[in-house]
Amino acid sequence: MFLIYIRMFQLFNLDTTLGKIVLIILIIIASHFHILFGIAIVLIAISLTEDIIEGMEDKESSKQSPQDTFRKNNCEGNFLMKDNEIVTPDIIKKSFPNLTFSDKECNPCDVDCKFEIIDSEERITNEDNLKAQDSNSIPIDREQVIKKNN
């Protein structure tokens, strides 16, 4: 008897087409009696299909700094690589424009090299802040300006 229940559960799994059809029919029947019953079935189905587990399941990557991740993805030994070619120190800025060095330019694959990685959103924000603004869009208190000049 237990095996029959397991087999039925597998058939009516929400990942299968049959399971989705059964769910839609169940929602329609429940909504026929009262709209809140249909909404309750939808909410239960959503909560059953969500595989969200909150907690510390991602401990390994949270300990890794962005620099370590960069080294892991772009370094082979002590060589900086891009598109399976070694990146020389003179073309690091061209190949990796999101890198900024803290002290002086160095080999990012070296653990002693201090650098930061600027993400694209921060870069766009900085570029927008540097763009010229139309002076007509800035409100000016003319009386206060006149007082400062006197």
C-alpha positions as a Markdown table, in Angstrom:
| # | Residue | x | y | z |
|---|---|---|---|---|
| 1 | Met | 0.0 | 0.0 | 0.0 |
| 2 | Phe | 2.9 | 2.3 | 0.8 |
| 3 | Leu | 4.4 | 1.8 | -2.6 |
| 4 | Ile | 1.1 | 2.8 | -4.2 |
| 5 | Tyr | 1.2 | 6.1 | -2.4 |
| 6 | Ile | 4.8 | 6.7 | -3.5 |
| 7 | Arg | 3.9 | 5.9 | -7.1 |
| 8 | Met | 1.0 | 8.3 | -7.0 |
| 9 | Phe | 3.1 | 11.0 | -5.5 |
| 10 | Gln | 5.6 | 10.6 | -8.4 |
| 11 | Leu | 2.8 | 10.8 | -10.9 |
| 12 | Phe | 1.3 | 13.9 | -9.5 |
| 13 | Asn | 4.7 | 15.7 | -8.9 |
| 14 | Leu | 4.4 | 19.3 | -9.9 |
| 15 | Asp | 7.5 | 18.9 | -12.1 |
| 16 | Thr | 5.5 | 16.7 | -14.5 |
| 17 | Thr | 2.8 | 17.7 | -16.9 |
| 18 | Leu | 0.2 | 15.4 | -15.3 |
| 19 | Gly | 1.0 | 17.0 | -11.9 |
| 20 | Lys | 0.5 | 20.5 | -13.3 |
| 21 | Ile | -2.8 | 19.6 | -14.9 |
| 22 | Val | -4.0 | 18.1 | -11.6 |
| 23 | Leu | -3.0 | 21.2 | -9.8 |
| 24 | Ile | -4.8 | 23.5 | -12.2 |
| 25 | Ile | -8.0 | 21.3 | -11.9 |
| 26 | Leu | -7.7 | 21.4 | -8.1 |
| 27 | Ile | -7.4 | 25.2 | -8.2 |
| 28 | Ile | -10.4 | 25.6 | -10.5 |
| 29 | Ile | -12.5 | 23.3 | -8.3 |
| 30 | Ala | -11.4 | 25.1 | -5.1 |
| 31 | Ser | -12.0 | 28.5 | -6.7 |
| 32 | His | -15.5 | 27.4 | -7.7 |
| 33 | Phe | -16.4 | 27.1 | -4.0 |
| 34 | His | -14.7 | 30.3 | -2.9 |
| 35 | Ile | -11.9 | 32.4 | -4.4 |
| 36 | Leu | -9.8 | 32.2 | -1.1 |
| 37 | Phe | -9.7 | 28.4 | -1.4 |
| 38 | Gly | -8.2 | 28.7 | -4.8 |
| 39 | Ile | -5.7 | 31.3 | -3.6 |
| 40 | Ala | -4.8 | 29.1 | -0.7 |
| 41 | Ile | -4.1 | 26.1 | -3.0 |
| 42 | Val | -1.9 | 28.3 | -5.2 |
| 43 | Leu | 0.1 | 29.5 | -2.2 |
| 44 | Ile | 0.5 | 25.9 | -0.9 |
| 45 | Ala | 1.7 | 24.8 | -4.3 |
| 46 | Ile | 4.2 | 27.6 | -4.5 |
| 47 | Ser | 5.5 | 26.8 | -1.0 |
| 48 | Leu | 5.9 | 23.2 | -1.9 |
| 49 | Thr | 7.8 | 23.8 | -5.1 |
| 50 | Glu | 10.2 | 26.3 | -3.6 |
| 51 | Asp | 13.5 | 24.7 | -2.7 |
| 52 | Ile | 14.9 | 27.7 | -0.8 |
| 53 | Ile | 17.0 | 26.7 | 2.2 |
| 54 | Glu | 18.2 | 29.7 | 4.2 |
| 55 | Gly | 21.2 | 29.4 | 6.4 |
| 56 | Met | 24.9 | 28.9 | 6.1 |
| 57 | Glu | 24.8 | 26.5 | 3.1 |
| 58 | Asp | 27.2 | 28.6 | 1.2 |
| 59 | Lys | 30.0 | 28.8 | 3.7 |
| 60 | Glu | 32.9 | 28.0 | 1.3 |
| 61 | Ser | 32.3 | 30.9 | -1.1 |
| 62 | Ser | 31.5 | 33.4 | 1.6 |
| 63 | Lys | 35.0 | 33.0 | 3.1 |
| 64 | Gln | 36.6 | 33.6 | -0.3 |
| 65 | Ser | 37.5 | 37.2 | -1.1 |
| 66 | Pro | 36.9 | 38.7 | -4.6 |
| 67 | Gln | 40.7 | 38.7 | -5.1 |
| 68 | Asp | 40.9 | 35.0 | -4.3 |
| 69 | Thr | 38.0 | 34.3 | -6.7 |
| 70 | Phe | 39.7 | 36.3 | -9.4 |
| 71 | Arg | 42.9 | 34.3 | -8.9 |
| 72 | Lys | 41.0 | 31.1 | -9.0 |
| 73 | Asn | 39.3 | 32.0 | -12.3 |
| 74 | Asn | 42.2 | 33.8 | -14.1 |
| 75 | Cys | 45.5 | 32.4 | -12.8 |
| 76 | Glu | 47.3 | 29.2 | -13.8 |
| 77 | Gly | 50.2 | 28.9 | -11.3 |
| 78 | Asn | 51.8 | 32.3 | -11.2 |
| 79 | Phe | 50.6 | 33.4 | -14.7 |
| 80 | Leu | 47.7 | 35.6 | -15.4 |
| 81 | Met | 45.6 | 34.1 | -18.2 |
| 82 | Lys | 42.9 | 35.4 | -20.5 |
| 83 | Asp | 41.5 | 33.4 | -23.5 |
| 84 | Asn | 44.2 | 30.7 | -22.9 |
| 85 | Glu | 47.0 | 33.3 | -23.4 |
| 86 | Ile | 49.4 | 34.7 | -20.8 |
| 87 | Val | 48.7 | 38.3 | -20.0 |
| 88 | Thr | 51.8 | 40.4 | -19.7 |
| 89 | Pro | 52.1 | 43.2 | -17.1 |
| 90 | Asp | 52.0 | 45.9 | -19.8 |
| 91 | Ile | 48.5 | 44.8 | -21.1 |
| 92 | Ile | 46.9 | 44.0 | -17.7 |
| 93 | Lys | 44.9 | 47.3 | -17.7 |
| 94 | Lys | 43.7 | 46.6 | -21.3 |
| 95 | Ser | 42.8 | 43.0 | -20.6 |
| 96 | Phe | 41.2 | 43.5 | -17.1 |
| 97 | Pro | 39.9 | 47.1 | -16.9 |
| 98 | Asn | 38.1 | 46.4 | -13.7 |
| 99 | Leu | 41.3 | 45.9 | -11.7 |
| 100 | Thr | 42.8 | 48.8 | -9.7 |
| 101 | Phe | 46.0 | 48.3 | -7.9 |
| 102 | Ser | 46.4 | 49.6 | -4.3 |
| 103 | Asp | 50.1 | 50.4 | -4.3 |
| 104 | Lys | 51.9 | 49.8 | -7.6 |
| 105 | Glu | 51.1 | 47.5 | -10.5 |
| 106 | Cys | 52.0 | 43.9 | -9.7 |
| 107 | Asn | 51.1 | 40.4 | -10.7 |
| 108 | Pro | 47.5 | 39.7 | -9.5 |
| 109 | Cys | 48.3 | 36.0 | -9.3 |
| 110 | Asp | 50.8 | 36.8 | -6.6 |
| 111 | Val | 49.3 | 36.6 | -3.1 |
| 112 | Asp | 51.2 | 39.7 | -1.9 |
| 113 | Cys | 49.7 | 41.8 | -4.8 |
| 114 | Lys | 47.1 | 44.2 | -3.4 |
| 115 | Phe | 44.3 | 45.1 | -5.9 |
| 116 | Glu | 40.6 | 45.8 | -6.0 |
| 117 | Ile | 38.0 | 44.7 | -8.4 |
| 118 | Ile | 35.5 | 47.4 | -9.4 |
| 119 | Asp | 32.2 | 45.9 | -10.5 |
| 120 | Ser | 30.4 | 47.2 | -13.5 |
| 121 | Glu | 27.5 | 49.0 | -11.6 |
| 122 | Glu | 30.0 | 50.9 | -9.5 |
| 123 | Arg | 31.9 | 51.8 | -12.6 |
| 124 | Ile | 28.8 | 53.1 | -14.4 |
| 125 | Thr | 27.8 | 55.1 | -11.3 |
| 126 | Asn | 31.3 | 56.7 | -11.2 |
| 127 | Glu | 31.2 | 57.5 | -15.0 |
| 128 | Asp | 27.7 | 59.1 | -14.6 |
| 129 | Asn | 28.9 | 61.2 | -11.7 |
| 130 | Leu | 31.8 | 62.5 | -13.9 |
| 131 | Lys | 29.6 | 63.5 | -16.8 |
| 132 | Ala | 28.9 | 67.2 | -17.3 |
| 133 | Gln | 25.5 | 68.4 | -16.0 |
| 134 | Asp | 23.3 | 71.0 | -17.6 |
| 135 | Ser | 23.5 | 74.1 | -15.4 |
| 136 | Asn | 19.8 | 74.8 | -16.1 |
| 137 | Ser | 18.8 | 71.6 | -14.3 |
| 138 | Ile | 20.5 | 72.7 | -11.0 |
| 139 | Pro | 18.2 | 75.0 | -8.8 |
| 140 | Ile | 19.9 | 78.3 | -7.8 |
| 141 | Asp | 18.8 | 80.6 | -5.0 |
| 142 | Arg | 19.7 | 83.9 | -6.6 |
| 143 | Glu | 19.2 | 85.9 | -3.4 |
| 144 | Gln | 21.7 | 83.8 | -1.5 |
| 145 | Val | 24.2 | 84.1 | -4.4 |
| 146 | Ile | 23.9 | 87.9 | -4.3 |
| 147 | Lys | 24.4 | 87.9 | -0.6 |
| 148 | Lys | 27.6 | 85.9 | -0.9 |
| 149 | Asn | 29.0 | 88.3 | -3.6 |
| 150 | Asn | 28.4 | 91.4 | -1.4 |
